[in-house]
């Protein structure tokens, strides 16, 4: 009988009010890694056999950093331009109508 690798599918979890995506690596990862993606989702990458206790400890020690990153993502989202067809924009002293087009860059 062949042995199959344990599943390394991402898991959505919560700890002390923080929702995070836990990704276990079946490769040779030996460290725990933490990031906040562009959508504001917390992502924790850990070795396959890492305990949840270690993950929770990492989240607790980095809580201030995580909150700062979430605020940064929220600021960036609020700075996005939300124009509509025909809106007037000022450019070099002239009012120009906004024309939205679709296609490749």
Rosetta constraint file for C-alpha pairs under 8 A:
AtomPair CA 5 CA 26 HARMONIC 7.87 0.50
AtomPair CA 6 CA 26 HARMONIC 7.76 0.50
AtomPair CA 8 CA 23 HARMONIC 6.76 0.50
AtomPair CA 8 CA 24 HARMONIC 5.14 0.50
AtomPair CA 8 CA 25 HARMONIC 6.11 0.50
AtomPair CA 8 CA 26 HARMONIC 6.36 0.50
AtomPair CA 8 CA 48 HARMONIC 7.19 0.50
AtomPair CA 9 CA 23 HARMONIC 6.71 0.50
AtomPair CA 9 CA 24 HARMONIC 7.17 0.50
AtomPair CA 10 CA 21 HARMONIC 6.36 0.50
AtomPair CA 10 CA 22 HARMONIC 5.45 0.50
AtomPair CA 10 CA 23 HARMONIC 4.56 0.50
AtomPair CA 10 CA 24 HARMONIC 6.90 0.50
AtomPair CA 11 CA 21 HARMONIC 5.58 0.50
AtomPair CA 11 CA 22 HARMONIC 5.04 0.50
AtomPair CA 11 CA 23 HARMONIC 6.60 0.50
AtomPair CA 12 CA 19 HARMONIC 7.16 0.50
AtomPair CA 12 CA 20 HARMONIC 5.87 0.50
AtomPair CA 12 CA 21 HARMONIC 4.57 0.50
AtomPair CA 12 CA 22 HARMONIC 6.25 0.50
AtomPair CA 13 CA 19 HARMONIC 5.75 0.50
AtomPair CA 13 CA 20 HARMONIC 5.42 0.50
AtomPair CA 13 CA 21 HARMONIC 6.17 0.50
AtomPair CA 13 CA 22 HARMONIC 6.92 0.50
AtomPair CA 14 CA 18 HARMONIC 5.39 0.50
AtomPair CA 14 CA 19 HARMONIC 4.35 0.50
AtomPair CA 14 CA 20 HARMONIC 6.04 0.50
AtomPair CA 15 CA 19 HARMONIC 6.62 0.50
AtomPair CA 15 CA 56 HARMONIC 6.78 0.50
AtomPair CA 19 CA 41 HARMONIC 7.83 0.50
AtomPair CA 19 CA 42 HARMONIC 7.03 0.50
AtomPair CA 20 CA 41 HARMONIC 6.56 0.50
AtomPair CA 20 CA 42 HARMONIC 4.73 0.50
AtomPair CA 20 CA 43 HARMONIC 5.70 0.50
AtomPair CA 20 CA 44 HARMONIC 6.97 0.50
AtomPair CA 21 CA 41 HARMONIC 7.33 0.50
AtomPair CA 21 CA 42 HARMONIC 6.14 0.50
AtomPair CA 21 CA 43 HARMONIC 4.77 0.50
AtomPair CA 21 CA 44 HARMONIC 6.12 0.50
AtomPair CA 22 CA 43 HARMONIC 6.13 0.50
AtomPair CA 22 CA 44 HARMONIC 4.99 0.50
AtomPair CA 22 CA 45 HARMONIC 6.12 0.50
AtomPair CA 22 CA 46 HARMONIC 7.59 0.50
AtomPair CA 23 CA 43 HARMONIC 7.34 0.50
AtomPair CA 23 CA 44 HARMONIC 6.11 0.50
AtomPair CA 23 CA 45 HARMONIC 4.77 0.50
AtomPair CA 23 CA 46 HARMONIC 6.33 0.50
AtomPair CA 24 CA 45 HARMONIC 5.88 0.50
AtomPair CA 24 CA 46 HARMONIC 5.03 0.50
AtomPair CA 24 CA 47 HARMONIC 5.53 0.50
AtomPair CA 24 CA 48 HARMONIC 4.82 0.50
AtomPair CA 24 CA 49 HARMONIC 7.98 0.50
AtomPair CA 25 CA 29 HARMONIC 6.36 0.50
AtomPair CA 25 CA 45 HARMONIC 7.04 0.50
AtomPair CA 25 CA 46 HARMONIC 6.14 0.50
AtomPair CA 25 CA 47 HARMONIC 5.11 0.50
AtomPair CA 25 CA 48 HARMONIC 5.16 0.50
AtomPair CA 26 CA 47 HARMONIC 6.86 0.50
AtomPair CA 26 CA 48 HARMONIC 5.44 0.50
AtomPair CA 27 CA 47 HARMONIC 7.65 0.50
AtomPair CA 27 CA 48 HARMONIC 7.93 0.50
AtomPair CA 28 CA 47 HARMONIC 7.34 0.50
AtomPair CA 29 CA 46 HARMONIC 6.97 0.50
AtomPair CA 29 CA 47 HARMONIC 5.11 0.50
AtomPair CA 29 CA 48 HARMONIC 8.00 0.50
AtomPair CA 30 CA 46 HARMONIC 7.51 0.50
AtomPair CA 30 CA 47 HARMONIC 5.70 0.50
AtomPair CA 31 CA 46 HARMONIC 6.33 0.50
AtomPair CA 31 CA 47 HARMONIC 6.64 0.50
AtomPair CA 32 CA 44 HARMONIC 7.12 0.50
AtomPair CA 32 CA 45 HARMONIC 5.77 0.50
AtomPair CA 32 CA 46 HARMONIC 4.61 0.50
AtomPair CA 32 CA 47 HARMONIC 6.99 0.50
AtomPair CA 32 CA 55 HARMONIC 7.65 0.50
AtomPair CA 33 CA 44 HARMONIC 5.66 0.50
AtomPair CA 33 CA 45 HARMONIC 5.00 0.50
AtomPair CA 33 CA 46 HARMONIC 6.42 0.50
AtomPair CA 34 CA 42 HARMONIC 7.33 0.50
AtomPair CA 34 CA 43 HARMONIC 5.87 0.50
AtomPair CA 34 CA 44 HARMONIC 4.68 0.50
AtomPair CA 34 CA 45 HARMONIC 6.44 0.50
AtomPair CA 35 CA 42 HARMONIC 5.92 0.50
AtomPair CA 35 CA 43 HARMONIC 5.35 0.50
AtomPair CA 35 CA 44 HARMONIC 6.67 0.50
AtomPair CA 36 CA 40 HARMONIC 5.60 0.50
AtomPair CA 36 CA 41 HARMONIC 5.47 0.50
AtomPair CA 36 CA 42 HARMONIC 4.52 0.50
AtomPair CA 36 CA 43 HARMONIC 6.00 0.50
AtomPair CA 36 CA 66 HARMONIC 7.43 0.50
AtomPair CA 36 CA 69 HARMONIC 6.71 0.50
AtomPair CA 36 CA 70 HARMONIC 7.37 0.50
AtomPair CA 37 CA 41 HARMONIC 5.44 0.50
AtomPair CA 37 CA 42 HARMONIC 6.61 0.50
AtomPair CA 37 CA 43 HARMONIC 7.22 0.50
AtomPair CA 38 CA 73 HARMONIC 6.68 0.50
AtomPair CA 39 CA 73 HARMONIC 7.21 0.50
AtomPair CA 40 CA 69 HARMONIC 7.85 0.50
AtomPair CA 40 CA 70 HARMONIC 5.75 0.50
AtomPair CA 40 CA 73 HARMONIC 5.90 0.50
AtomPair CA 40 CA 74 HARMONIC 7.70 0.50
AtomPair CA 42 CA 66 HARMONIC 7.84 0.50
AtomPair CA 44 CA 55 HARMONIC 7.65 0.50
AtomPair CA 46 CA 50 HARMONIC 6.22 0.50
AtomPair CA 46 CA 55 HARMONIC 7.91 0.50
AtomPair CA 50 CA 54 HARMONIC 6.83 0.50
AtomPair CA 50 CA 55 HARMONIC 7.66 0.50
AtomPair CA 51 CA 55 HARMONIC 6.66 0.50
AtomPair CA 52 CA 56 HARMONIC 6.03 0.50
AtomPair CA 53 CA 57 HARMONIC 6.13 0.50
AtomPair CA 54 CA 58 HARMONIC 6.25 0.50
AtomPair CA 55 CA 59 HARMONIC 6.32 0.50
AtomPair CA 56 CA 60 HARMONIC 6.12 0.50
AtomPair CA 57 CA 61 HARMONIC 6.19 0.50
AtomPair CA 58 CA 62 HARMONIC 6.13 0.50
AtomPair CA 59 CA 63 HARMONIC 5.76 0.50
AtomPair CA 62 CA 66 HARMONIC 6.15 0.50
AtomPair CA 63 CA 67 HARMONIC 6.20 0.50
AtomPair CA 64 CA 68 HARMONIC 6.28 0.50
AtomPair CA 65 CA 69 HARMONIC 6.21 0.50
AtomPair CA 66 CA 70 HARMONIC 6.18 0.50
AtomPair CA 67 CA 71 HARMONIC 6.26 0.50
AtomPair CA 68 CA 72 HARMONIC 6.21 0.50
AtomPair CA 69 CA 73 HARMONIC 6.26 0.50
AtomPair CA 70 CA 74 HARMONIC 6.25 0.50
AtomPair CA 71 CA 75 HARMONIC 6.18 0.50
AtomPair CA 72 CA 76 HARMONIC 6.26 0.50
AtomPair CA 73 CA 77 HARMONIC 6.20 0.50
AtomPair CA 74 CA 78 HARMONIC 6.29 0.50
AtomPair CA 75 CA 79 HARMONIC 6.34 0.50
AtomPair CA 76 CA 80 HARMONIC 6.81 0.50
AtomPair CA 83 CA 87 HARMONIC 6.53 0.50
AtomPair CA 83 CA 98 HARMONIC 7.67 0.50
AtomPair CA 84 CA 98 HARMONIC 7.14 0.50
AtomPair CA 84 CA 100 HARMONIC 7.57 0.50
AtomPair CA 85 CA 97 HARMONIC 7.91 0.50
AtomPair CA 85 CA 98 HARMONIC 5.63 0.50
AtomPair CA 85 CA 99 HARMONIC 5.50 0.50
AtomPair CA 85 CA 100 HARMONIC 5.78 0.50
AtomPair CA 86 CA 97 HARMONIC 5.19 0.50
AtomPair CA 86 CA 98 HARMONIC 4.93 0.50
AtomPair CA 86 CA 99 HARMONIC 6.21 0.50
AtomPair CA 87 CA 97 HARMONIC 5.61 0.50
AtomPair CA 87 CA 98 HARMONIC 5.18 0.50
AtomPair CA 88 CA 95 HARMONIC 5.98 0.50
AtomPair CA 88 CA 96 HARMONIC 5.48 0.50
AtomPair CA 88 CA 97 HARMONIC 4.60 0.50
AtomPair CA 88 CA 98 HARMONIC 6.03 0.50
AtomPair CA 89 CA 95 HARMONIC 5.43 0.50
AtomPair CA 89 CA 96 HARMONIC 5.23 0.50
AtomPair CA 89 CA 97 HARMONIC 6.27 0.50
AtomPair CA 89 CA 98 HARMONIC 6.76 0.50
AtomPair CA 90 CA 94 HARMONIC 5.44 0.50
AtomPair CA 90 CA 95 HARMONIC 4.58 0.50
AtomPair CA 90 CA 96 HARMONIC 6.21 0.50
AtomPair CA 91 CA 95 HARMONIC 6.46 0.50
AtomPair CA 91 CA 96 HARMONIC 7.01 0.50
